[in-house]
């Protein structure tokens, strides 16, 4: 086994613009996870990594290391069909909790959703904030999570409950964020779901990450997945598929040949303004979600959530095409299946 290289030498290598190999990056990930290591050194290394730009080897090594360090769920049987629907965050768009709403539609279609998420870091309402706001607690015993998956095709893994090592570098992340630095940890969250589901719909905050994270997911063993970014007409972008612009996509595993640009019109959807996707704090999003279930949400928001649900159903093999998924997701909303499913989830956790 290779002896550890002093962290100062690996930091200097990165500062010189040279990427680490997988072994070196794994060593640095473990070093960052060590609560006894020094603040200034961690800050120096993460700043240098950001300035250089992360490689596939580096992101893969970090993702694998923090998956391995995560607390795992004893007794969980991984279904053959199970998907995480998740965005990196960080697009500063102020949009509604699209992936969270999407996950509820997909699980209403009896596709297993194993969602990993956190409270807000870069937005007003993270996935955990949204779920808590609609009456779904996020800190629950493992046995309850397993039961929820078996009975409701849905469970939520609250990141702080499964990644205790994150405490070791959170002050460094906050310090760098205050200086305007996004670090590797801004894109790592979606990659370190503690149960490693075999399917993914992953949205990223910048087009530059689409191909790289698709390559990382493939190396992590994802069987069917899609990485996406929506470039808005007015500039900027979203970490979702959306009807507000051009969607850049790259497939993973069995979908590896899927890549290019997806326009709303390709799927019979209208291009709608970004403003129709906006959300707010957890209470505002709770009210907006109730309107959504009543069929009273802005058309752009409804179509965007349906678009993501349809793509997730297609990734999971529930429907043969995304267009078929749009029809199914719309039907589940219109006939009240999603509303009843959400109420079942609330009642399940209230017991």
N, C-alpha and C positions, 0 to 999 in steps of 0.2 A: 504494500500500500504506500502511496506517495506521502512523504513527510509534508507537514504543513509548511507553507511558505509564509514568512512574516507578512502581516497585513500591510505594513508600510510599503513593501516591495510590490504587492498587488495593487495597492492604491496608486503608486507611482506609475505602474504599467498602464493603468486606466487613464491617469492624467496625461500620459504621453499619447493617448488616442488609440491604444491597442486593446482589443477585446480579450477578455479572459476565456479560457477554455472551460468545458463543463466542470472538470474537477476543481479548478481554481474558483469558479463562481460558486460552486457548492460550499467550498471552504469559507468564502466571504459571507454567504447566506447564514451559515452556522455561527460565524463570528458576530454578525449583526443580531442574531437571536440570543446571544449570551448577554445576560443582564449585567455582567461584571465588566464588560468591555467599555472603552471610553467614548464619551459623547463626541468630543471633537474629532476623533478618528473616524467614527461612523459618519459624521456630517461631511467630512472631507471626501470619504469614499463615495457616498451617495451623490454628492454634488458632481464629482468627476464622472461618475457613471451616466448621469443625466446629460452632462455637456458632451460626452463622447457619443451617446446614443446606444441603447441596449441592443445586443445581438440576440439571435435565436438561442444560442447556447446559454447565454447568461439568463435570459428570462425563463427558459426551460429549467435550468438548474435551480433557480430561485423557487419556481413553482413546485417542482418536485420536492425540494427540501422542506418547504413549508406545508405541503400536503403530508409529508412524512412526520413532521413535528406536531401536526394537528391532533387534537383529541378525537378519537374515532368512536363510533356508535356501536356498542356491543350488541350483537343479536340482530343487526340489520341485514336482511337478505336483499341483495341488489337485484331488482327486476331487470329482465332483458331489455325492456323499454322504459327508459327514465331520462328526463331532460332537465337541464337547468336553463332558465331563460333570464338573462342577466346583462346589465350594462356596466361599463367601467365607471360611469359617472364622469365628472370633470368637464362636461361640455358647456357648463355655465349657461344653459339655455332656459332654465326655469320651467321645464316641461313637467307635466303630470307624471305620476308613477306608472309609466306605460308597461314596463316589463312585469311589474307586480300584478296589474290588472290582467295582463295577458296570461300570466300563470294560472289565474283562477278560471279563465275560460278553458284553457287546455286541460286542466284537471277535471273540469265539468264534463269534458269529452272522454273521460276515463283514461287519460294518458297520465302516467305517473310523473309528477313534477317534484323535483328535489332542489328547491331554491336555496341559494346561499346569499346572505346579504347582511346589511348593517344599518345602523341609524345614520342620519345625515352627516356627511363630512363636507361635501362641496355644494349641497343644495338645501332647500328648505325642508324637504321631506325625503328621507331615504326609504328603502323598502321596509325596514323594520318599523319606522315611524308610521308608514302608510298602513301596514297590517295592524299595528296596535290601535291606530285610529279607527279602523272599521271593526274592532272588537276581537282581533285575533292575537293573543299573547305570543311573544317571540322567545321568551325564556321558559322552556318547559322541559320536563324530564325526558330522557331518551326513549323510555317505554311509550310515552305519549306520542312522540314523533313517529315511531314505528307503527303504532296503532293508527295514527292519522294517515300514513301512507297506505296502509292496507285497506282502510275503510273509505278514505276520501280521495285517494290518488294524489295526495298533497302533503308536503311537509316543508318546513322552513328551518334552515340551520343558521342560527344567529351567530355571526362571525366571532364576537368576543367570547362566546361560550366554548368555542372550539379552537381558538388560536391564542392561547395564553402568552406565547412568546412574542406577540406583537407589542406587548408592553415594554419590551426591552429597547425598542427603537422609536416608539411613538413620539417622545419629546424631540427627537432628531427630525422626524417627518414634519412636525409642527413648526419647528424652527426654519426648516428649508421652505415650507409652504409660505411662511411669512416673508421670505425673500423672493417669492415668486417661482420657486422650483417645483415642478412635478417630478417625483422620483419613480423608480420602478414599482414602488408599492401602489402608485395610482392606477396601474393596470394589472396588478397581481391578484387583487381580491377575487375577481370572477374565476381565476384559474385554480384557486386553492379550496374549492368546495371539499369539505372533509370526507365526503363519501364517494367522490370521483364518479359522477354519473357518466354513462356512455354516450350521451347525446347533449348537444349544446346549441343554443342560439345566443351568440355573444355580440353585443353592440359595443363599439369603441368610440372614444371621443374625437379621434383624428383619423383621417384616411391612411396616414402613414403606418398605423398599427394593424391594418386589416390583414395583409398577407403575412406579417410576422407572427401575429397571434394565431392565425390559422395553422402555421407551421408548428407552433408550440403545442396547440391542442392535439395535433396529429401525433407528436412525439409523446404526449401524455396518454395516448391510447384512446382518444375519443373516436367512436365508431362512425357516427354521423353527426356533422355539425356545420354551422354556418357562422362566419364572422362578418359583421356589417357596419357600415357608417353611412349616415345620410348627410350629403353635402347640400346645404340650403342655398336657394337661389340668391338670397341677399348676402351670402357669405356666412362663414361659420358652419357648424354641423352638429349633428345629434348622435348620441350613442344608442340609436335604435334604427330599425327600419321605419320609414315615415312617408307620408303622402306629401310632405312639404319640400321635397327636393329629389336629387338623384342618389340612389342607394348603391354604394359600392360594396360588393359581396365577394367572399372567397369561401369555398366549401372545404370540408374536412372529412377525411376517411372515405367512406363510400360516396360522398358528395364532392370529392376532390376536384372533379372536372367542372364544377359549377363556379364560375367567376365572371366578373364583369360589372355592368351597370343595370340596375333594375329601376325602371320608371313606374310610377303608379299606373299609368295607362296600360302597361304590359299585363296588368292583372284586373283590368276593368274598373280601376279606381281613378278618382279625380285628383289632380294636384291641388292641394289646399294650403292656405297661408299658415306659417309657423304659429301665429297668434292663437290659432284654434287648438294648439297642443299645450297651452300654458296651464300650469297648476299653481299651487300655493303651499301653505303650511299644511300639516296633517289634518287639521279641522276643515280647511277649505277643500282639501282633496277628498275627504270623507263625503262632503256634500256633493262634490263633482262626480264622485263614483256612484252615489245614489242616483243622480241625474242620468249618468251613463246607463245604469241598469234599467232605468225607466224609459230609455230611448230618447232622452232630452239633452244629451251632450252635443257639443259642436260636431259637425259632420267630419271635420278633419281628425278630431280626436277619436271618434268611433271608428272611422276607417283605418286609422293608424294602429289602434289596438287590435282590430280584426286582422289586419295585414300581418302583424307579429304573431297572433294566435294561429293564423292559417299557415304561416311558414313553420312554426313550431310543430303543428300537426303533421305537416309534410315531412319534416326532419324525422319525426317519430314513426313515420310509416302509417299513420292513422288515415291519411288520404293520399291519393296518387299524385295530385298536383296542388300547387298553392291556390289556384283558382277554386279547386274543390274544397280546400280548407276555408276559403273566404265564405263560400256558401254554407258550410257546416257551422262555422263560428257565428255567422249572422243568424242562422236558424236557432242555435242554442241561446243566443241573446233574446231573440224575438219571442220564443215560446216559453221564456221564463226559467229555462233549465239552469242558466248561470246564476240567476237570483236565488233559486232554491238551493243550489250548491253552496253559495256563499253563506246562506243562513245555516245550512248543515254544519259548515266549518265553525261558525260562531257558536252554535249550540254544543258542538263536540268539545270545544275548549272551555265552555262555561260549565260543563259538568264536573 
